[in-house]
Amino acid sequence: MGVALVAAASIVVSGWLVSGVERTNGGTREAAERSAIGDYFGGVSAVFSGVALLLLVLTLLFQQRELQLQRRELALQRAELSSSRAELRRSAEADMRALHVQLTQMVMEDPSLAPVWNDFRGQPESTLRQNLFANLTFSHFVLAYNWGSETEADLLVHARNLLSSAPFRRYWNATRAHKSDLPPESAEGRVFRIFDQAFTDLGRGAPPAT
């Protein structure tokens, strides 16, 4: 009964409010005309709302595209920085190799400096020079492999050719134990294992590659 009384009261109050609005606006007809005008402006407002929504969507699309372009630009910048770091590292390695060559040349020109390195003790001067030159040759192939100029297959061919030379085999026998301690993941360690494979193959009587 309470709900029924509230509903009835709501209908009465609503009718009274509608009647008051109609009297304020000049009657039912006048209210209907103004309502039609309101509906017209409501339609125009809906059009503007649609245009505003479309502009908002377009803005979001442009922002998304701009963000994608920024991501691509950042990716290119990261790639360029990575390439620059790699180039700087290669340049530093080349400088270190050049210094090594310079030091080796100093020893070859003045064999009295050889005991400082303690690599080839008690060797005649001619043998010392050959060992130093063989070491430079090995270092050259390490650098070429590290820079990607030589593949492992290429290095195996060069190794078999070099190890067919008695002076290079003598150098290899003198330095093999020392080089075996090189880290396997390093470029010099990988090249050592390729050369040592060629050394083992020649010891087993495998023919040198042509």
VMD Tcl script that draws the C-alpha trace (Angstrom):
set ca {
  {0.00 0.00 0.00}
  {2.91 2.35 0.75}
  {4.39 1.71 -2.69}
  {0.99 2.33 -4.30}
  {0.59 5.60 -2.41}
  {4.10 6.74 -3.47}
  {3.38 5.85 -7.11}
  {0.07 7.73 -7.06}
  {1.70 10.74 -5.46}
  {4.46 10.67 -8.10}
  {1.89 10.65 -10.91}
  {0.01 13.58 -9.39}
  {3.17 15.60 -8.82}
  {4.44 14.83 -12.35}
  {1.11 15.93 -13.84}
  {1.19 19.08 -11.81}
  {4.78 19.85 -12.91}
  {3.96 19.20 -16.59}
  {0.86 21.37 -16.34}
  {2.88 24.14 -14.73}
  {5.53 23.96 -17.46}
  {2.85 24.12 -20.16}
  {1.21 27.19 -18.54}
  {4.59 28.88 -18.20}
  {5.36 28.32 -21.89}
  {1.97 29.53 -23.18}
  {0.01 26.33 -23.29}
  {0.33 22.83 -24.73}
  {0.74 23.95 -28.32}
  {3.42 26.46 -27.50}
  {5.23 23.87 -25.40}
  {5.06 21.37 -28.30}
  {6.52 23.93 -30.70}
  {9.32 24.76 -28.31}
  {9.89 21.06 -27.79}
  {10.24 20.63 -31.55}
  {12.75 23.48 -31.66}
  {14.60 21.82 -28.78}
  {14.63 18.55 -30.68}
  {16.11 20.38 -33.70}
  {18.91 21.83 -31.64}
  {19.33 18.46 -30.00}
  {19.91 16.95 -33.46}
  {22.44 19.66 -34.28}
  {24.14 19.00 -30.96}
  {24.29 15.30 -31.80}
  {25.96 16.14 -35.13}
  {28.57 18.28 -33.39}
  {29.08 15.57 -30.80}
  {29.68 13.06 -33.60}
  {32.17 15.40 -35.29}
  {33.93 15.95 -31.97}
  {34.14 12.18 -31.44}
  {35.53 11.72 -34.95}
  {38.15 14.40 -34.34}
  {39.08 12.71 -31.07}
  {39.52 9.38 -32.85}
  {41.65 11.00 -35.57}
  {43.77 12.69 -32.90}
  {44.34 9.37 -31.16}
  {45.28 7.74 -34.46}
  {47.79 10.50 -35.24}
  {49.25 10.21 -31.75}
  {49.57 6.44 -32.16}
  {51.34 6.88 -35.49}
  {53.65 9.47 -33.98}
  {54.49 7.10 -31.14}
  {55.26 4.34 -33.66}
  {57.58 6.68 -35.57}
  {59.29 7.62 -32.32}
  {59.77 3.95 -31.46}
  {61.28 3.29 -34.89}
  {63.59 6.28 -34.51}
  {64.70 5.06 -31.08}
  {65.30 1.58 -32.48}
  {67.43 3.05 -35.28}
  {69.36 5.13 -32.74}
  {70.00 2.03 -30.61}
  {71.18 0.11 -33.66}
  {73.46 2.98 -34.64}
  {74.90 3.16 -31.12}
  {75.46 -0.59 -31.12}
  {77.20 -0.37 -34.49}
  {79.35 2.51 -33.23}
  {80.35 0.53 -30.15}
  {81.25 -2.47 -32.31}
  {83.29 -0.27 -34.62}
  {85.09 1.32 -31.67}
  {85.85 -2.12 -30.27}
  {87.21 -3.28 -33.59}
  {89.32 -0.14 -33.84}
  {90.67 -0.75 -30.34}
  {91.48 -4.36 -31.23}
  {93.27 -3.19 -34.37}
  {95.31 -0.75 -32.29}
  {96.24 -3.53 -29.86}
  {97.26 -5.80 -32.74}
  {99.33 -3.00 -34.22}
  {101.08 -2.57 -30.87}
  {101.73 -6.31 -30.73}
  {103.23 -6.22 -34.22}
  {105.41 -3.29 -33.23}
  {106.69 -5.09 -30.13}
  {107.37 -8.24 -32.15}
  {109.29 -6.25 -34.74}
  {111.41 -4.75 -31.97}
  {112.31 -8.25 -30.75}
  {113.06 -9.41 -34.28}
  {115.35 -6.44 -34.81}
  {117.02 -6.89 -31.43}
  {116.94 -10.56 -30.29}
  {118.46 -9.53 -26.96}
  {114.94 -8.40 -25.99}
  {113.49 -11.90 -26.43}
  {114.27 -13.09 -22.86}
  {111.88 -10.41 -21.57}
  {108.92 -12.33 -23.03}
  {110.40 -15.69 -22.01}
  {108.56 -17.40 -24.87}
  {111.33 -19.04 -26.89}
  {114.20 -19.60 -24.51}
  {117.52 -20.86 -25.79}
  {116.53 -20.63 -29.47}
  {119.02 -19.58 -32.15}
  {118.44 -16.16 -33.61}
  {117.12 -17.51 -36.90}
  {114.68 -19.84 -35.12}
  {113.58 -17.01 -32.83}
  {112.76 -14.82 -35.82}
  {110.81 -17.65 -37.47}
  {108.81 -18.29 -34.30}
  {108.01 -14.61 -33.91}
  {106.89 -14.38 -37.53}
  {104.76 -17.52 -37.12}
  {103.15 -15.93 -34.06}
  {102.35 -12.81 -36.08}
  {100.79 -15.01 -38.76}
  {98.63 -16.78 -36.19}
  {97.58 -13.41 -34.70}
  {96.65 -12.21 -38.18}
  {94.22 -15.11 -38.63}
  {92.77 -14.51 -35.15}
  {92.00 -10.92 -36.12}
  {90.58 -11.96 -39.51}
  {88.32 -14.54 -37.85}
  {87.19 -12.08 -35.18}
  {86.23 -9.55 -37.84}
  {84.39 -12.12 -39.94}
  {86.83 -12.03 -42.86}
  {87.60 -15.75 -42.48}
  {85.24 -18.62 -41.70}
  {86.21 -21.68 -39.68}
  {86.39 -23.70 -42.89}
  {88.76 -21.11 -44.38}
  {90.92 -21.16 -41.27}
  {91.17 -24.95 -41.38}
  {92.54 -24.73 -44.91}
  {95.08 -22.06 -43.90}
  {96.04 -24.02 -40.80}
  {96.74 -27.23 -42.73}
  {98.81 -25.29 -45.24}
  {100.86 -23.53 -42.52}
  {101.36 -26.67 -40.47}
  {102.79 -28.45 -43.49}
  {105.77 -26.13 -42.93}
  {108.41 -27.43 -40.51}
  {109.15 -23.98 -38.95}
  {105.45 -23.40 -38.24}
  {105.10 -26.88 -36.73}
  {108.08 -26.10 -34.51}
  {106.40 -22.88 -33.41}
  {103.15 -24.76 -32.78}
  {104.85 -27.39 -30.66}
  {106.54 -24.64 -28.64}
  {103.31 -22.71 -27.95}
  {100.64 -25.43 -28.02}
  {100.56 -26.03 -24.26}
  {100.31 -22.30 -23.55}
  {97.55 -21.73 -26.13}
  {95.50 -24.66 -24.80}
  {94.76 -22.55 -21.69}
  {93.01 -19.87 -23.78}
  {89.29 -19.39 -22.97}
  {87.28 -21.55 -25.42}
  {84.77 -18.73 -26.01}
  {87.44 -16.20 -27.02}
  {88.35 -15.63 -30.67}
  {91.95 -16.69 -30.06}
  {90.76 -19.81 -28.24}
  {88.47 -20.82 -31.12}
  {91.21 -20.23 -33.72}
  {93.65 -22.26 -31.61}
  {91.27 -25.21 -31.61}
  {90.88 -25.00 -35.39}
  {94.66 -24.96 -35.86}
  {95.07 -27.75 -33.33}
  {92.52 -29.82 -35.20}
  {94.58 -29.34 -38.36}
  {97.72 -30.26 -36.38}
  {96.08 -33.47 -35.14}
  {94.79 -34.33 -38.61}
  {98.28 -33.96 -40.09}
  {99.67 -36.15 -37.30}
  {97.22 -38.83 -38.29}
  {98.35 -38.61 -41.88}
  {95.39 -36.62 -43.24}
  {96.29 -34.97 -46.55}
  {96.62 -31.17 -46.48}
  {93.70 -29.28 -47.96}
  {94.20 -27.62 -51.32}
}
mol new
graphics top color blue
foreach p $ca { graphics top sphere $p radius 0.5 }
foreach p [lrange $ca 0 end-1] q [lrange $ca 1 end] { graphics top cylinder $p $q radius 0.2 }
display resetview
